[in-house]
Amino acid sequence: MSDQLRVDLEQFRGLVSRFENLGTQTLAARLELTQGLDGEGECWGADEVGTAFASKYVAASEDTIDVITLLAQIFDLIGEKVSSTADSLDTTDTAFSGRLFSVHPDSGV
């Protein structure tokens, strides 16, 4: 006999909003970071030292912003997948219960 799978669908579906909130918070942090960076402008200057700094800093900061954006998208995607998994579990459980009841009508399912 296989192991049993028990899922509290209400609790499981509650995770969706938590992931949505993580996505929202991540985007808010991204906005705060970009506003802070944009507010500073190119304060390193255009001399040799400033140019050397910019050659390393600008690409790295843009990559960081891109990764934060991607992270927010990942949180949203996880929420969507949790929701669809809950729907699938619910549908499967309902279908199986219906079959069980049709085979054993006195089972009380």
C-alpha positions in Angstrom: 0.0 0.0 0.0 1.3 3.4 -0.8 1.7 6.3 1.6 -1.2 8.6 2.1 -1.2 12.2 0.9 -3.1 14.7 3.0 -3.3 18.3 2.0 -5.2 21.0 3.8 -6.3 22.9 0.6 -7.4 26.0 2.5 -4.0 26.3 4.1 -2.2 25.3 0.9 -4.1 28.0 -1.0 -3.2 30.5 1.7 0.4 30.2 0.5 -0.6 31.9 -2.8 -1.1 35.3 -1.2 2.1 34.9 0.7 4.0 34.5 -2.5 2.1 37.3 -4.1 3.1 39.5 -1.1 6.7 38.5 -1.5 6.6 39.5 -5.2 5.0 42.9 -4.3 7.6 43.5 -1.5 10.4 42.6 -3.9 9.1 45.1 -6.5 8.8 47.8 -3.7 12.4 47.2 -2.7 13.5 47.4 -6.3 11.7 50.7 -6.7 13.3 52.1 -3.6 16.7 50.9 -4.7 16.4 52.3 -8.3 15.0 55.7 -6.9 18.0 55.9 -4.6 20.5 55.0 -7.3 18.9 57.4 -9.8 18.9 60.1 -7.2 22.6 59.9 -6.9 23.1 60.2 -10.7 26.6 59.6 -12.1 28.4 61.1 -9.1 31.6 59.3 -9.8 32.6 61.8 -12.5 34.0 61.5 -16.0 37.7 61.5 -15.1 39.9 58.4 -15.4 39.0 57.1 -11.9 35.3 57.8 -12.4 35.3 56.1 -15.8 37.1 53.0 -14.3 34.5 52.9 -11.5 31.6 53.2 -14.0 33.0 50.5 -16.2 32.5 48.0 -13.3 29.6 49.6 -11.4 27.0 50.4 -14.0 26.7 46.9 -15.5 26.7 45.3 -12.1 24.0 47.6 -10.7 21.8 47.0 -13.8 22.3 43.3 -13.4 21.2 43.5 -9.8 18.1 45.4 -10.7 17.3 42.8 -13.4 17.8 40.0 -10.9 15.5 41.6 -8.4 12.8 42.0 -11.1 13.3 38.3 -12.0 12.9 37.4 -8.3 9.6 39.2 -8.1 8.4 37.3 -11.2 9.5 34.0 -9.7 7.5 34.7 -6.6 4.5 35.4 -8.7 5.0 32.3 -10.7 5.4 30.2 -7.6 2.1 31.6 -6.4 0.4 30.7 -9.7 1.8 27.2 -9.5 0.7 26.7 -5.9 -2.8 27.8 -7.0 -2.9 25.4 -10.0 -1.5 22.6 -7.8 -4.3 23.1 -5.2 -6.9 23.2 -8.0 -5.5 19.9 -9.4 -5.5 18.2 -6.0 -9.0 19.4 -5.4 -10.2 18.1 -8.8 -8.4 14.8 -8.4 -9.8 14.3 -4.9 -13.4 15.1 -6.0 -13.1 12.8 -9.1 -11.7 9.9 -7.0 -14.4 10.4 -4.3 -17.1 10.3 -7.0 -15.6 7.0 -8.4 -15.3 5.5 -5.0 -18.9 6.4 -4.1 -20.2 4.9 -7.4 -18.4 1.6 -6.7 -19.3 1.6 -3.0 -22.5 3.7 -2.6 -22.8 2.9 1.1 -19.3 4.2 1.9 -20.5 7.6 3.0 -18.1 9.4 0.8 
